[in-house]
Amino acid sequence: MLASDEYRDHMFRWLESIIKCELLGTVDVVSEPGGCALPRPTLAESPEHIHPAVRPPPRIADVSPSQFEAQYHTFVNELVEQHNWHEHRDTCWKYLRPGQPRTDENCRMRIDGSTRRLTELDPETLSVQLRRLHPRIANYNDLVIFLIQANMDVKHIGSGEGAKALIYYITDYITKASLPAHLGLTALMYAIETTSAKYGKVSPLHWTPREDTGALTVLVNSILGRTEISHQQVMSYLVGGGDHYTNHRFRLLYYAAFDRIVRRFWGEMPDQAIMNDQDDRGESPTDLPHASTSEQPNHGSAAGPVSRERTSEHDDDEDTITLTLANGSISAVNQQHDYLLRPSSEPFHSMPLYQFVGLTEKITCASDDNRLRRRTQ
């Protein structure tokens, strides 16, 4: 980016289109009068005005494109105000040393009220410093927050030591490694020493339930202060519960196949890709979407079959069919057909693709019959 101003400008525009630090529609820097933090706008919930996290999002099928754009901006801004508008909490200063002030500068979320009108390249560290038009809104992507309707964060990972540090932090935060033995023993020793000092020279063998409870409280707080794990996880370890896994599962979305359907509908696919795809389905390129008039699919001219090479770009656009081997049988699943042929009744008819893949599950008729049979027995 130092060698090419054009490349740098393209990179800056691309990052600004993905990472937002302000409400949609904001063009100027938002200032804080008197240096006081801007309070998060209050939401007056009522039956007519539901919290945006649980409110059905606007649908482009119900309104015109211009109306949807306006509703989209309003809905995203409401989500940002409720989920990504930062207000300092105790967790912002959980790692402060005794005596350190609880100020904006010491917020570990690094939202200190500062703003930046333009995206810049730091000449010393060569890191990209994104523009920040709002002093209290955390980074977000408007499309992602629209889909998940919850708080989120998004970062630009460049290269160098900063990128390595960020990847390490994210990996360590997600995996939540078990409490190391030395940290556990340190927390236990601290709890015993603190409780002994508090209750005098009473031997731990003669502690009453009051002393036991106090020691346990100090132990739990000490563990929480040394690791990035939740209170519930600590208590689960103490009572012997171990790790607990929920029934949530990741769902795969075969985006390339859906992208091909949309591009074909709007006529944005390259002509060669359309011809190859039509040949694969046994259709005449000139007759699609009408059926071929001959009994046999028209795969070529009278001179013989057409020889064509498959490109890697077209291979990525193939229909994705998932084969599942279980109980001695093979079942095929085509995600595109599942969505296009979904029931016309609610709530399926109004479900966007993201919600359909994440919230629905398809079962075989035999499994459903067995379930109903067990209920009636």
N, C-alpha and C positions, 0 to 999 in steps of 0.2 A: 504493500500500500504506500510505502514511502517513494517507490520509483514511479508509480502511475497515479496521477490525480483522478483519472477517469475510473480506474478500478476502485480506488478508495471511495469515490462518490457513489458508485454502484453498490458497493458493500454497505455503505452507511444507509442508503435508501432501502436496501433489502432488510437490514436489521430493524430499521424503524417501522417497516411494514409488518413485521412479525412481533416484535416486543413493544408493548405499550406501557407507558408509565403515567398515563393521564386518562381522563375520561374521553370517550370518542367525541370528536368535534372540537376539542381544545386546540387552539392554535398559538396562544400566548402563554407565557410563564405565569403560573398562579402563585401569588405572593401571600405570605402570612403576616397580617397586620400586627405590629408590635412584637414580632418574633414569637408569638404564641401559636402553638400547634393548632391547625384547623381541626375542629371536631368533626367526627363522622356524622353525616346527615342521619337524622332519626327517621325511622320507618314507622308510620302510623298504620299498623296492620288492622284490617277489618275484613268482613266477609267479601267486600267489593275490592279490596286491595290486599292480596295475599303476598306473603314473602316470596321474592323471586326465586328462592332456592327450591320451592315446592310448587311453583306456579307453572302451568304448561307454557312452553315457549311459543312465540309466534311462528306460524307456518306459512310458507310462501304459497302453498296451494290455496289458501283462503283469501288472499289479498293480491293486489297488483304488485309488481316488483318495486315500484317506488314506495308504496305503503309498507311493504315488508322491510325495506331498508330503514325507514324511519322507526318502525317498531323494533327492529333488530338493534339499532343504536340505543334506543331508550331502555330496552331490556338488558343489554350488556352493561350500560352505565349503572343501572340499579344493582346488578350483580356485583359490579366492582365496588360500589359504595358500601355494600353490606359485607363483602368477603375480602376485598383486597385493599381497603382503606385501613392503614396501619394506625393503631393506637397502642402506646406503650403498655406492656403488662409486666408482671414479675419475671416472666421468662426472658424478657429483654435484657435483664441485668443479673441473671442467675450465676454468672461466672465472675462477677465483680469481687474484688478483694475488699476486706473491711476498710471502710473509710472512703472508698471510691464513690463519687457522686452519681446519682441516677439521672443522667442528662442525655440529651439527644446524641451527643458525641460518643457515649459509652453504650449505645443500643447495639446489641450483637446482631440485629437484623440489618444494621447499617442504613436505616431510614432516619436520617438526622435532620430532615427539613431542607436539605440543600436542593437546588434546582440547576439545570443546565439548558440553555436555549438551543444549542446545536450539538450534534454528535461530533466528538473530537478524537484524535489519536494522540495519546500521551507520548511526547517526544522521548521521554526517559525509559518508560517501561514498555512502550509500543502497544499498550493495551487500548482497546476501544472503549471510550467513555460515552455511553449512550446519552442522548438528550433526555432530560427529565423536566417535564413541564409542570408536574404537580409534586409538592413536597412530601405528601403522605401516602401516595398510592404505590403499592408494590408492583413489580413487573408482572405482566400477564399477557396472554394472547387472546384476542377477542373471540376467535372461533372456538378455542378450547374451553374458555369459561362459559360460552354460550351453550356448549354441549354438555358439560359436566355439572353446570349450575352450582359450583362450589369454589372455594378459594384455590388458588394455584400460584405457581411461580415459574418463571422461565428465565434462563440465562444463556448468554452467548459464550460457548467454549471455544476459545481461539487455539493457541498453541503455546508451547513452552511450559515453564514451571507452574504458571497460574492454571493452565488446563489440567495438568497432572494433579495439582492440589484439589481442584474442584471435583475431578473424577473420584479421587480417593475419598473425599468428604461424602459425596453422594452414595458411593458404594458402602462405606462404613455406616452411614445413617440408615440405609435400607436393610442391610443384613442384620443389624442389631446383634452383634456378636455376644456370646455368653459372658457373664461377669468373670474377669480373670481372677485367679485364686488370690494373688497378692492384694488386689483391690478388695475382695471380699473379706480377707483376714484383717486388712487395715480398718475396714468399716466396723468389723466385729470388735476389734481391740478398742477403737475409739468409743463405741457404744458402752463397753464395760467400764472404761476409765471415766467417762462422763457420768454414768449412772452411779458409780461408786463415790465419786466426788460429790454428787448431789445428795445422796442418802447417807453420807457419813461412812463409818467404819463397819457397817453391817455386811457380813459375809454373803456372797451370792448364794450360798447354800441355804441361807435363812431369809431370802427375799420373800416379801409378800406379793400378792398379785399386783399391787401398785408398782412395786419396783420392777417386776417382770414386764409390765406394760410399758413403763418408762424406758426400759432398756430396749424393748422391741421397737418403740417409736424412734428412738435415737438411731438404732441400727438401720431401719428402713430409710429414714431421711439421709443418713450418711451414704447409703448405697445409691440413692437417687441423685445425690450431689456429685457422685463420681462417675456415673454412667448415663448414657442417653437411652434409658429404658423407662417404661411407665410404672406408675405405682401398682397397677394391677399385675404387671409382670413380676415385680418384686414379691408381692404377696403370694402369687402362684408358686414361686420358688420356695418360699418359706413354709408353705403348707404341703409341699411335695407334689404340686400339680404339674410342674415342668412346663414345657412349651405347649401352647394351645393353638390349634389351627382352625380357622373358620371354614365354612363351606363355600366361601367365595372362590371363583375360578376365573382365570383369564379366558377371554373369548377372542378367537382369531377373526379378523376382518380382512377378507381378500380384496383389498382396495383396487388393485390393478384391473381385476375383472369388472368391477362396477364402473371404474373410470372408462373402460372400453365401451361399455353399454351407453354411458352418457355421451361420450364423444361421437359414437356412431349415430345416436339419435339427433345430435345437433350438427351432424355432417362435418365434424372436425377431424375424422380419421383420414390418414393418407390414402390415396386411391389404391395403391398397391396392397396396403394392409386390408382394405375392404375387399378387394378381389380375392386375396388369399383366404380371408375368413369365409367368404361366400363359397369358394371352392371346397373348403373343409366341410361345409354343411351340405354339399351336393346341390347347390343352387346356382343358377345362371347369374353372372354378375350384371347382365343387362336387364334381367327380369325381376330382381329383388325389389319389393318384398313378395311379388306374386310367385306362385309355384311354377315349376317347370312343366311345359306341356308334354314332354316326353315321359315315358314310363321310367326310364333310367335317368339318373342325375347326369347333367351335362358337365362332365369333367374336362372336356377338351373339344377340339375341332375334329373334322372327319379325317384329317391327316394323322391323327393319333393323339395320345394323351399329352397334355401340356406338361413340360418339365419346368419346375420352378424351384428355386432355392429358398429354404427357410432362413430368415434372419433372426438374430438374437432378439431384436426389438419386438418382432411379432411373437416369438415364443413367450415373452413376458406377458402378452395380452391374451393368452389362451384361457378358455374357460377353466376354472379351478374346480375339480371334483375331488372330494375327500372320500377315501375308501376306509371303512372301519371293519376290522376283523375281530369278531367276538362270538363266542358260543357256537363255533363251527359254521358261521354264516358270514356273508359279506354284504355290507350295506353301503350305498353310495349317496353322498350328500352334495348337492349343488347349491351353494349359498345364494347365488343370483336368482335362481328359480324359487328358492324359499321366500325371498323377499318380494319378488315380482308377483308371485302367486299366493301371497298371504291372504288370510280371510278378509272379506270386505266389511265385516262387522267390527265394532269397536271393542277393545282399544287398538286392534291390529291395524285398521285402515289408516289411522292418523299417525302411526308410529314412523318417525324418520328412521333411516337406515341404522344410525348409531344406537338408538334405543332398541330397535328390533333385534340386533345382534346381541346386545348386552343383556336384555331382559327376557327374551323368549327361549324356550327349549322345545325341541321337536322329539316326540317319542313315537314309537311304532304302534300300530293299531293293536298288535298282539299284547304289547305291554299294557296298553290302556285297558284292554278287555280283561286282562288278568287282575289289574288293580280294581276295576269295578266289580269283578267276581268276588274278590276277597272282601269287599265292603258289604256285599249282600249276604255273605255266608254268616 
